[in-house]
Amino acid sequence: MKSAYELAMERLERQSPSKQLSAKQKSEIAEIESTYRARIAERELLLNGEIAKSLAAGKPDEVESLQKQLAMDTRRLNEECETKKAKARGAGS
């Protein structure tokens, strides 16, 4: 007997079948993810260093500003990554 979860997944698959990605698409998506993980890490290193300097200098306003900038940059880079991955998924269709 199938669980409710398995039945729901089968019904979902019938309503909107998932598309299989080609090997080229998978490698392209992996490359995009790798690139954006590196870019995010680079920004974190840079801005965390600046945050540490501002903390040591006793500048709380600057720290807050840098933290907001880090959050915005991370969100922007994640959105760019998802957009490029969506394009890569759609390229094979």
C-alpha positions in Angstrom: 0.0 0.0 0.0 1.3 3.5 -0.9 1.6 6.3 1.5 -0.3 9.5 1.1 3.0 11.2 0.2 3.7 8.7 -2.6 0.2 9.2 -4.0 0.5 13.0 -3.9 3.9 12.8 -5.7 2.4 10.6 -8.4 -0.5 13.0 -8.9 1.8 15.9 -9.1 4.0 14.2 -11.7 0.9 13.5 -13.8 -0.3 17.1 -13.6 3.1 18.6 -14.5 5.7 16.1 -15.4 9.3 17.0 -14.5 11.7 17.6 -17.3 14.9 15.6 -17.5 18.1 17.7 -17.8 20.8 16.7 -20.3 24.3 16.2 -19.1 25.3 19.5 -20.7 22.6 21.3 -18.7 23.6 19.6 -15.5 27.3 20.6 -16.0 26.3 24.1 -16.9 24.1 24.4 -13.8 26.9 23.0 -11.6 29.4 25.5 -13.1 26.9 28.4 -12.4 26.5 27.3 -8.8 30.2 27.0 -8.3 30.9 30.4 -9.8 28.3 32.1 -7.6 29.3 30.3 -4.5 32.8 31.7 -5.1 31.6 35.2 -5.7 29.5 35.1 -2.6 32.4 33.8 -0.5 34.6 36.6 -2.0 32.2 39.3 -0.9 31.8 37.7 2.5 35.5 37.7 3.0 35.9 41.3 1.9 33.0 42.7 3.8 33.6 40.6 7.0 37.1 42.0 7.0 35.8 45.6 6.8 33.2 44.8 9.5 36.0 43.6 11.8 38.0 46.8 11.2 34.9 48.9 11.9 34.2 47.0 15.1 37.8 47.4 16.3 37.6 51.1 15.5 34.3 51.4 17.4 32.1 52.5 14.5 28.8 50.8 15.0 27.0 52.8 12.3 29.6 51.6 9.7 29.3 48.0 10.9 25.5 48.1 10.4 25.9 49.6 7.0 28.4 47.0 5.9 26.2 44.2 7.3 23.3 45.5 5.2 25.5 45.7 2.2 26.6 42.1 2.7 23.0 41.0 2.9 22.0 42.9 -0.2 25.0 41.6 -2.2 24.4 38.0 -1.1 20.7 38.3 -2.1 21.5 39.9 -5.4 24.1 37.2 -6.3 21.7 34.4 -5.3 19.0 35.9 -7.5 21.4 36.2 -10.4 22.4 32.6 -9.9 18.8 31.3 -9.9 18.1 33.3 -13.0 21.0 31.8 -14.9 20.2 28.3 -13.7 16.6 28.8 -14.9 17.9 29.9 -18.3 20.2 26.8 -18.4 17.2 24.5 -17.6 15.1 26.1 -20.3 17.8 26.0 -23.0 17.4 22.2 -23.5 13.6 22.4 -24.0 
